[in-house]
Amino acid sequence: MTKKTGREARAERITWFAMISIFLLMSFNTGFVLDGYMTCIILGLILLFSGFYQLSKKWHVSPLTWMIATLLIAAGFADLYFNQNYIDLNLLGLILTAAVIGIGVITNES
């Protein structure tokens, strides 16, 4: 596996920061609270936009990025339309965000 360029690694870190910032905003006592479906959709869109940006630069994008983005968006829309509330989607979003960052660090994707 080739090492990422500085610009490519910076794009990854910006993506990770954008994902974490959603949870940072919700953790402060500012009244900023997202429903679970909104959290998942926003996180999925952040990953999708990051993936498309990286593809436009002809950089490598992990298949896991696409899978997690799709899972997040699908879970968000499923909850929006079916409103089952079987799982806490904010927690799911946090776990998948940690997975994206953790796998990126382990595989030296940044």
TAGI-V11570 format. One record per pair of residues at least 12 apart in sequence whose ideal C-beta (glycine too) atoms are under 7 Angstrom apart, sorted by the first residue. I is the first residue (numbers start at 1). GAP is how many residues later the second one is. If there is no record, write none. Layout:
# TAGI-V11570
i=I gap=GAP
i=I gap=GAP
This chain:
# TAGI-V11570
i=4 gap=105
i=4 gap=106
i=8 gap=51
i=9 gap=101
i=11 gap=39
i=11 gap=42
i=11 gap=43
i=12 gap=92
i=12 gap=97
i=12 gap=98
i=13 gap=97
i=15 gap=31
i=15 gap=32
i=15 gap=35
i=16 gap=85
i=18 gap=28
i=19 gap=24
i=19 gap=27
i=19 gap=78
i=20 gap=77
i=22 gap=17
i=22 gap=20
i=22 gap=21
i=23 gap=71
i=36 gap=43
i=36 gap=52
i=36 gap=53
i=36 gap=54
i=37 gap=39
i=37 gap=42
i=37 gap=43
i=37 gap=52
i=39 gap=50
i=39 gap=51
i=39 gap=54
i=40 gap=32
i=40 gap=33
i=40 gap=35
i=40 gap=36
i=40 gap=49
i=40 gap=52
i=40 gap=53
i=41 gap=32
i=41 gap=35
i=41 gap=36
i=43 gap=29
i=43 gap=50
i=43 gap=54
i=44 gap=25
i=44 gap=28
i=44 gap=29
i=44 gap=32
i=47 gap=18
i=47 gap=21
i=47 gap=22
i=48 gap=21
i=51 gap=14
i=51 gap=15
i=51 gap=18
i=62 gap=47
i=64 gap=39
i=65 gap=35
i=68 gap=28
i=68 gap=31
i=68 gap=32
i=71 gap=25
i=72 gap=21
i=72 gap=24
i=75 gap=14
i=75 gap=17
i=76 gap=13
